[in-house]
């Protein structure tokens, strides 16, 4: 990383997922030379590309809603749907405070869980139609809001549960809710609870660490998570999640990873086993479909 503050501020655009100077990000201070595992070395090298950010502090129910909307949908599509939902259904005073920095509109005195529990499904579906699978997601959001009210009484009480209860208890509780999978539960723990040692696994993370050869080629999302939470220090897991997503968007894409055109184009080239990537034939397959060495 450059020691020049002027150049440092240009190292990553502020709109990128892992932060930026204008988004509250700070320069990562990781040193790949001191890493104890290859996974940690990868994460430390990501620190030379991307910014750290502060994790935790988001309202838990709002975070849960946002993550449900993002399922099987790009941020470009799901963010406007989230903004439209907040604009129509509002949120509590505590939720307004939590999102005030992003300028998201809130309706005074409204509990978002209560508001969504009472929403007319077709109206909610129309509101979030830009997010994809909007009929299914509208049902999930209403059911989830009902569950929060029944189990906790309010969005504020749910927020306290996420922030104060044991992470394993929070995760297990969330996984009992229809429509909430491991990635969604872990995002709530990370972005709302600020819990260290939580490494949410989305499609980018699942693809990249199997392609690198750090996780088994046939590992499912939970298998990849287990490897990463074992091999990456707890304090680095949050950064590793967001930085890996950014790396997947910029370098290690699903169909055209940077190494296909230029072996030196990828900053992880010397750490990667290229499982399922074949530059000599310009072929890319899922790591689970790649033949084992020697076959």
Secondary structure, DSSP 8 states (H G I E B T S, - for coil): --S-HHHHTTSS-TTSTT--GGGT-EE----GGG-SSHHHHHHHHHTTTSEE-----S-HHHHHHHHHHHTTS-HHHHHHHHHHHHHHH---HHHHHHHGGGT----TT--HHHHHHTS-HHHHHHHTGGGSSHHHHHHHHHHHHHHHHHHHSSHHHHHHHHHHS-HHHHHHHHHTSTT--HHHHHHIIIIIT--TT-----HHHHHHHHHTTSS-TT--HHHHHHHHHHHS-GGGHHHHHHHHHHHHHHTS-SS--GGGT-TTSSTTGGG---TTEETTTTEE--GGGS--TT-
